[in-house]
Amino acid sequence: MGIKWETSGVSPSGLIRQQTYARQDGAGNQPEVTLWQTYPEQEVMASDNQKMNVNVVAVFGDCGDISSSMLIAGAYPARSDVSGCAVSTGLAFSLWGSTNAIGMPVRVEGKQFYVRGTFEEEEPRLFLQAQAESEEPLSNMQLTFTGPGARERTDQYLSSAGFPEGRILDLTLFAWVLGMIFRLPAIILAFGILGRVIMYGKRLCHYPILLAIYLLMAFGILAGLWFCIDLPKFPSDFIPAMWSDFGFWGNLFEEQGKNMVSWMTAGPAFRDMELWTSSFMAVLLSVCASAFTAAAAMLVSIRSYKRMIFFCMAYTLTICLISFKIASVHNMTFCKAMYLMPCLWICVDFLFYYLKETFAAADGEGRVLDEEKT
């Protein structure tokens, strides 16, 4: 959960006091809290007096909670490390002509820091830790809860801690929708497999023995389908007590619409730009992959065991290479369904072709025997 303040915020010293009081009072289920704020156009200078203006992100907590950029060397500075910083590859190359900047000194607004890590990003950006005794409020807070009810628990936390009210950015449902869109190619294949299983079963309704044998195969296919598909769990906060509670659904869509408007009008920070870019790329990739998957499923027919093995191995190798590339560049990975569902489709396609040929041969032999008897 993200909270943004326009004119106020929470200082590191204020957060330390709240956490101390919470421990003394025995309060349980406290969230992981990270404070941060971006300071644009701050002067940064290397040891050779090379200067440039960059966006400095002051963090009090875990830098990894607010950034999706992939570390290529070192680590982000820890919360207690007030002399360390992490720089983007764009900033490192501009200051030192290389991304190998671990241990290099750098001055930020007159104060010296040492590079602890380098992360993948073209924009010149620098992360540093705010001092624990600082009274300067930071305008953004990231809360990480364990378990459901994050929105209600966020309101309770802000109220009990005495922090000022801010704009809560709840994108839980948005994340679930993105997860479903990302799995769209696998979902299309799953529906295709279900449709073929049902249609083929209908053709055998007049042959009880064949239908009984086919049902065993169908249960095996459905078991494989259940194992391969891994749909994201629907957020429990959005499940009503009764599905016919239309007032709940109306309030839900209205609230989520307000959350999206709040997110887009809150002023795009660097992490919002990262999320927008990642979301757009995920949707575009999923739609293109879905069209390609549907076309390939209709055009490709597996008619031999060797061909089935070849296509499964070729697809597995291709998806592994693509996954390795996007994981190293964009810090993204494919879900289990994207690895397994196409291979399941290939195996099922060959199985149906084999069943079709077997049943056709058996039917032809039966007709020959009937003709000989007559």
N, C-alpha and C positions, 0 to 999 in steps of 0.2 A: 504494500500500500504506500502511495506517495502523498505527501502533504506539502502544499506550497503556500507561502505567505507573501503578500504583496508589499506590505510596509513594515512587517515585524518578523519574528522568527524565534528560534531557540538558540541560546548560546551554549558552547561546550561546557562551561562551568555550571550553567543551569541544568543541563542534562546530567552531569555528574551528581549534583545535589539530589535530583529526583531519583536517580538509581540508588543512591545511598539510603535515602529515606525509605524507598520501596523494600530494600533488603532488611532494614531495621524493623519495618512493620510486618515482615514475613509475607509480602505480596508475591504470589506465584504467577506463572505463565506470563512473565514479562517479555515483550518482543525484543528482537535485535534491532537496535536503532543506529542509523547513520545520518549525520547532518552534513550538508554540503551547500556550497554556493559558488557560482561562477563569477569571476572578476575579469571582464574583457579588457583587452588592450593593455596588459601589464608588461612593463619593460623587463626583459630577461637578458642577461649578459654572461657570456662565457669567459673563461680565464684569459683569452686573448683579446678581450674587449669587443668581440663580435656581439652585436646587439640586435634585438628584434622584439616586436610587440606580439604577445601571445595571450590566449585565454588561460587563465590560471584557475583551477578548481580547488578550492579549499575544502577539505573533507575532515570530518571527525568521526571515525569509524572504519568500516571496511570499504575500501575503494572499489572492490569487485562488486559490491551491491548496487552501484550506480553506473557502472560501465560494462558494456558487452565487448569491448575491444580485447583482442587476444594478445596476451603477453608473449613477446618473442625472446625476452631475456630478463633475468632478474625477477623482481616482485614489486608489487605496490608497497609504499611505505606503511608500516604498522601504525596503529593509533598512537602509540607512545613515541614514535620516531618523528620528532619535530625538526630534524635536520636532513631528512631524506625526502626524495621526490621521485616521481616517475614521469618520463617524457614520451611523447609520441615519436614515431619514426620520422615524421615530417619535421618536427622540431630538432631532433637529433641530427638529421642530415643537414639542416640549415645552419646549425651552430658548429658542428664538428666534421661535416662532410662524410659521416658514417653513422650507421645505426648502432655501432659498438660503443656505447657511451656509459657503461656501468662504471661507477666511481668517479665520473667527471664532475668537477665543481661547477656550479652555476649560481649566479646572483639574481634574486627575484626582488625587485624594488629595494635593493640595497642589502638584503639579507642573503647569506650564503647557504646553499643546500648542496647535497651530493646525490647524484643519480643512483637510485636503487633498482630501477627497472625501466624497460622500454616496451611500449605497447604499439600494436599495429594501427596506425591512423595517419592519413595524409595531412590533416589539419594540424597546425602547431598548437599543442596543448600540453599543459603541465599539471600534474596532481601533487598536492602536498597536504600534510596533516596540520590542522589547526591546533593550537596549544590548548591543553585541558583547562588552564586558568583563564582563558580568554572570555571576556564578557560581551564580545561582539556577536550579535545574533546572526545565525545562518538561515537563509530563507527557504531551505528545502529540507525535508525529512523523509527518510525511507524506513518503513517498518516492515519487519519480517515476522509473521506469526506462524505457529505450528497448529494445524487443525483448521476446521471451518469457522465461519463467522467473522472473517477478517474485518468487514466494514463496521459491524457493531462493536467489535473489540477495539477498533481504532478510535471510535467516538468515546468509548469508555476510558481508553488510555489517555487521550488528550484532556478529558475532563478531570480524571483523578490526579493527573500530573500537574494540573494547573497551567498548562501551556495554552497560548492563545489559539482561538479558532482559526483554521486555515481552510484552504480549498483541497478537499480530499479527492484524489484521482484514483478511482476504483475501476480497473480495466480487466477484472476477472473474467467476465463474460466475453469480452472482446478477445482475450487470450484463448478461450475455449473455441470460439468461432474460427480463429486463425489456425488452431490445431486441427480442426475438422477440414478446413480448406487445404491445409498442407497434406492431408491424407486423402484428398479427393481421387487421385489415380487408383489408390488401393481400394477405395470404396466402390469405384466404378467396376473394378474387376470382381469385387466381392458380390455385387448385385448381378453381374454377368454370370458368375458361377452358380449362384442361387437360382437364377432364371433357367439355366441349362439343366440343373438337377431336377427342377420341377417339371419342365417341359418333357424331359426324357422319361420321367416317371409316369406322366400321363399316357405316353405311348404304350406303356407296358401294363396298363390297368386291366386289359383283357387276358393277360398271361400271368396267372397267380404265382407260378413257380419262378418265372423270370423276375417278376416284381419283387418277390421275397429276396432273391439273390441281389437284385439291384438296390433294395433298401439297405442292405448291409454295406454296400459300397457307398451309398449316399450318406449314411451316418459317418463313415470314414472321411468323406470329403468335408462334411460339416464340422467334424472334429478338427481337421486340418485348417479349415477356415477360422474356427474359433481361436486356434493357437496363433495363426499368422496375424490376425487383425488386432490392433491395439488402439482402440478409440480413446481419446482423452476423456477422463471422468468429468461428467457434468457437475459444475459447482453446486454443492449442497445448499448454499445460501439462496439459490434460485429455484429450489424445488418446493412447491406449495404443499400444504397439508392435503388439499384436494385439487386434482387437475382441472376440475370444472370451476375453480375460483377465478373467474374472469377479471374481477377487480384486482387480484394479485398480479395477473399478467399485464394489465393496463398500467399499474404502478411500476412494474418491473421495466417495461419498455420506456416509460417516461423517465425513470431514474437513470437508466443506461444512456438515454439520449442526452440527458443533462451532463452525465459524466464525460461523454465524448465531446460535447461543446466546451465543457470546462477544460478538458485536456488540450483542445485545439486553440482555445483563447487564453490559456495561461501564459503564453509566451514561450516559444520553442527553445528549450535548452538543448545542449549537445546530446543528451541521452534521448530526448524526444525525436531529434533528427535521426539518431541511430535506429530507434524503434520504427519510425515511419519508413525509413529506407529498407529495413529488414522485412517489415510487413509487406511492403509493395513487392519486393523481390520474391518473397514466399508465395504470394498470390499469383504473380506472373509465372513463376516457375511451375506452380501447381496446375494452373490452367493449361499451359503449353504441354506439360507432361500428360495431363488428362486427355487432351486431344490426340496426342501421339499414341497413348496407350489404347484408346478406343479404336483408332485406325489400325494399329498393329494387331489387336485382338480379333478384328473382323477379317483382316487380310491373311494373317499367318495361320497355317494349319500344320499341326505336328502329326506326321503319319509314320514315324518310325521311332524306335527306342533310342537309337544313336542320335537322331535329330533332337529328341527331347533333352538328352544329356548335354548336347552341344549348346542348345539355346540357354539352358539353365546356367551352364558354366560361363557362357559369354555374357549373359546379363549380370551375374554375380560379380564378375571381374569388372565390368563397366561401372556398376553402381558403387563398387568399392573405390575405384579410381576417382569417380566424381565426388564421393563423400570425403576422400582424403584431401582433394583439392579445396572444396568449400570449407572444410573444417580448418584448414591451415590459413585460408585467406579471409573467410567471413565468419569464422567461429560458429558454424552451423553444422548440424548433423541430420541424417535421415532417421525416421522412426523405423521400428521393427517391421511394420507392414510393408514399407517401401522395399525392403530387402526380400521379403518372403512371398508376398502376394503374387507378383509376376511369375515366380517359379511355380507356385501352386497352380496358377492358371495354365501354364505350359503342361504340367503333369496331368491336370484334369482334361485339357484338350486332347492329349494323346489317349487318355483313358476312354473318353467318349468315342473317339475314332475306333479304338480297339473293340469296344463293346458293339458299336454299330456293325463292324465287319464280322464279328463273331456271331451276333444274332442274325445277320443277313445270311451267313453261311449255314447256320442251323436251320433257318427257315427254308433255304433252298434245298437242303437234304431232306427235310420233311416233305416237301412237295414232290420230290423225286420218288420217295417211298410210296406216297399216296398214288402217284401215277402208275407205279409198278403193280400195286395191289389191284388197281382197277383194270 
